[in-house]
Amino acid sequence: MLSIRPKVAELVFQLYSRSLHPELFEIYKSRTITRGGYTLKLDITSVGHIITWRYEGMTLTEVCASAHQPLPQRRRVMAYQLKGRRVDQLDCRGGVGYKAEFELEPVTTKIFRMCQRELSYDPKQGLVHQFESSGRMNFGALSYINAETRSRSVFVQAFHTFPDDNAIVKTESYFQLP
């Protein structure tokens, strides 16, 4: 299956207080982790990622997707175009906390290739998906997502490369139990 990533300028970062239907996305890699009373599902999609975190009837779903992706408006609690750097947080019922930081970083070709190589080295540590080349470059985009879980918290890092734009999207998400 051909998987080419769209332009980085089309990306949005969103958070929902609900789950989203998986058929809305083209998912390439997935992993589910259960620990300390919470469940975490990590998905690498055609554009970015979906992180679904569940705890005692509460669901938070973080999505890095295309602005053209038809997504629901209902129970969307954050929505940002992926430009520059941004930090935001949300205090949820019962003392649950969520914090997100993302950055779109344009880099030189040399730094881009170095980052691309490093992200593809150790796939057993996280999820990795290599996309097909768009034709302009001789290599395709890459997505990497990894979770560091603790009994009362989880920290997720995701990196998405965009070779045609010499850009890297980095996200860090932190979910904390009361």
N, C-alpha and C positions, 0 to 999 in steps of 0.2 A: 504494500500500500504506500503510495507516495504521500509524504508528509512534509510540506514546506510551510514555514512560519510566515505570517503576515508582517507588515511593517511595524516597527516598534512604536511609531506615533499613534497607532490605533489602540494601544493598551489602556485598560482601566483596572483599578484595584477596588474591589468591593467586599463588604462584609454583610452577611445576612444573619438574622436570628432565627434561622430555619434551615432545613436541608434543601438542596436543589436536585431536580431530577437528573440522573446521570445521562439520560438520552439527549440532554441539551448540549452535551460536549462530546468531543472525540477524544477518548481516553486511551493513552498509549501505555502507561505503566501505573500500577496501583499497589498500595500496601496498607494494611490495617493493623493497628497496634492497640492492645488493651492493657491498661495498667492503672492501678490506684483508683479504680472506680470510674475512669474515663475511657473513652474509645476515640482513637484518632485515625482518620482515613486520609491518606495522601494520594493524590492523583496528578500525574503529568498529563496535560492536555495538549491539543494542537497549538495553542497559543501560549499557555503558561501553566497554571496549576489550580487545583481545588484542594483546600484543607477543610475537612469536616471534623469538628470536635464535639463530642457528646458527653454530658455528665448529668445524671439524675433528671432526666426529662428536658434538659436544656441543650440546644444545638446552636453552634456558631459555625458558619460556613464562609471561609475566605476564598475569594476567586480573583485570579489574575487572568483577564480575558480580553478579547477584542471589544471595542466600543460598539461594533456592529453585531455582536453576539446578542440574540434576543433573550434577555434575562428578565425575570420578574422584578417588579418594583416593590411588591408587598414584602414587608419586614426587612427591607434593606436599611441597614443602619450606618453604613459608610460607603461613599463612592468618590473616588478621585481619579483623575486622569494621571497616568504615570509620567510625570515630568519632574525632573529634579529630585529632591529628597523631601520626605515627609515622615512625621511620626504622629501617631494618634493612639488613643487608648479608650477603653470602654469598661465601665464598672457595671457588672451584671447583677442580677438578683442573687441573693444568698452569698454575696461576697466573692463571687467568681470575677476574675480579672482577665482582660485581654489587652495586649499591646502589640502594635504593628509598626514597623519601620520599613520603608522601601526607598529605593534610589534607582534612578535611571542614569547610568554613567556612560557617556561617550568616551571612548578610549582610542589610542593609536592602534594601528594594525598590529604592531609588534606586541603590545600589551594584550590585545584581544586574542591573538593566537596563543600566547603563553597561558592566559586564563582558560581558554578552550581546552588546551592540552591537560592542564592540571585538573579541571573538573571531570574529565573523562577517565582519569587514572584508576580510581578505586570505587567501582560500582557496588561492591559488597557493603560499603558504608552507608549508602543511600540509594535512591532511585535515580537512574540516568536514562535519558533517551536522546539518541542522535537523529536529527532530522536530515532529510535529503537536501542536497545543494539546490539553491534556486537557479543555478546556472551562472550567476555573476561571479561567485567564488567557487573554489574547487572543494569546499567543505561545507557542510550544512550546520544549522544552528544546533544548540545543545541545551537540554534542561537537566538540572540536578536539584534534588530536594532531599533533605535529611532532617530527621527529628532526634533530638536528645531528650529522652523521657526520664522523668523522676516520678516518685509516687504522688506528689502534689502539684506538679507542673510539667509543662513540655515546652521546649524551645525548637522552633522549626526554621531552618534556613533554606531558601530557594534561590537558584541562579538560573537565568534564562539568557542565552546569548542570541544576538541578532547580527550575523555576519554582514549583511548588506548595509547595515547602518553603523558598523563598528561600535556596537552598544551592548551593554550588559545591564540587565535588570536584576537587582539584589533585593530580596525581601527577608525580613526577620519577624517572626511571629511568636508571641509568648502567651500561653494560656496558663492561668494559675487558679488552683482551687482555694477555697476559703481556709 
